[in-house]
Amino acid sequence: MRILVVSDTHGDFYSLKRALDAQPTAEVIIHCGDGSEQYQYIKDVYLQKQVIGVRGNCDWSSMPRARKRQISCCSVTPIRR
């Protein structure tokens, strides 16, 4: 299973799209914060992928809090410190 982790996108859709397009076989995308609009974009556009997000220090309450999530190979808890 291929998992792509992105973080700190801060409105940079261009770099995010490049990262996503560079890993077309990723089955799971984890967005670790600081980009609630980019997180929503991933969820809306990459419907065939499991998307997990957690809020960063600049997201305030606009993204989910960190919590354990089940993916097909294991459980993950994305956290940001």
C-alpha positions as CSV (number, residue, x, y, z in Angstrom):
1,M,0.0,0.0,0.0
2,R,1.3,3.5,-0.9
3,I,0.5,6.3,1.4
4,L,1.2,10.0,0.5
5,V,1.7,12.4,3.4
6,V,1.6,16.2,2.7
7,S,1.7,19.1,5.1
8,D,1.9,22.8,5.5
9,T,0.4,23.6,2.1
10,H,-0.6,27.1,3.1
11,G,-2.7,27.8,0.0
12,D,-0.1,26.5,-2.5
13,F,-2.4,24.5,-4.8
14,Y,0.3,24.3,-7.4
15,S,2.8,22.4,-5.3
16,L,0.1,20.2,-3.8
17,K,-1.1,19.2,-7.2
18,R,2.4,18.4,-8.3
19,A,2.9,16.2,-5.2
20,L,-0.4,14.4,-5.8
21,D,0.2,13.9,-9.5
22,A,3.8,12.6,-8.8
23,Q,2.2,9.7,-6.7
24,P,-0.7,8.5,-8.8
25,T,-0.6,5.0,-7.2
26,A,-1.0,6.3,-3.6
27,E,-4.1,4.8,-2.2
28,V,-4.2,7.0,0.9
29,I,-3.5,10.7,1.2
30,I,-2.8,12.2,4.6
31,H,-2.9,16.0,4.9
32,C,-1.2,17.1,8.1
33,G,-2.5,20.6,8.4
34,D,-2.1,24.2,7.5
35,G,-4.3,24.1,4.4
36,S,-8.0,23.5,5.0
37,E,-8.9,24.5,1.5
38,Q,-6.3,22.2,0.1
39,Y,-7.6,19.4,2.3
40,Q,-11.1,19.9,1.0
41,Y,-9.8,20.0,-2.6
42,I,-8.1,16.6,-2.1
43,K,-11.4,15.2,-0.8
44,D,-13.4,16.6,-3.6
45,V,-11.1,15.7,-6.5
46,Y,-9.5,12.4,-5.5
47,L,-12.7,10.5,-4.8
48,Q,-11.1,7.1,-5.4
49,K,-8.5,7.6,-2.6
50,Q,-8.9,7.5,1.1
51,V,-8.2,11.0,2.5
52,I,-7.3,11.7,6.1
53,G,-6.7,15.2,7.5
54,V,-5.7,16.8,10.7
55,R,-5.6,20.4,11.6
56,G,-2.4,22.3,11.8
57,N,-1.4,25.2,14.0
58,C,-2.8,27.7,11.4
59,D,-6.1,25.8,10.7
60,W,-7.8,26.6,14.1
61,S,-11.1,24.7,14.0
62,S,-11.6,24.2,10.2
63,M,-10.1,20.7,10.0
64,P,-10.6,17.5,12.0
65,R,-8.8,17.0,15.2
66,A,-6.2,14.2,15.3
67,R,-7.8,10.8,15.9
68,K,-7.0,7.2,15.1
69,R,-8.1,6.2,11.6
70,Q,-8.3,2.7,10.1
71,I,-6.8,2.2,6.6
72,S,-6.7,-1.2,4.9
73,C,-3.2,-2.0,6.1
74,C,-3.1,-0.5,9.6
75,S,-4.3,2.1,12.0
76,V,-2.8,5.6,11.8
77,T,-3.1,8.6,14.0
78,P,-1.8,11.7,12.2
79,I,-0.6,14.2,14.8
80,R,1.1,17.5,14.5
81,R,3.4,19.0,17.1
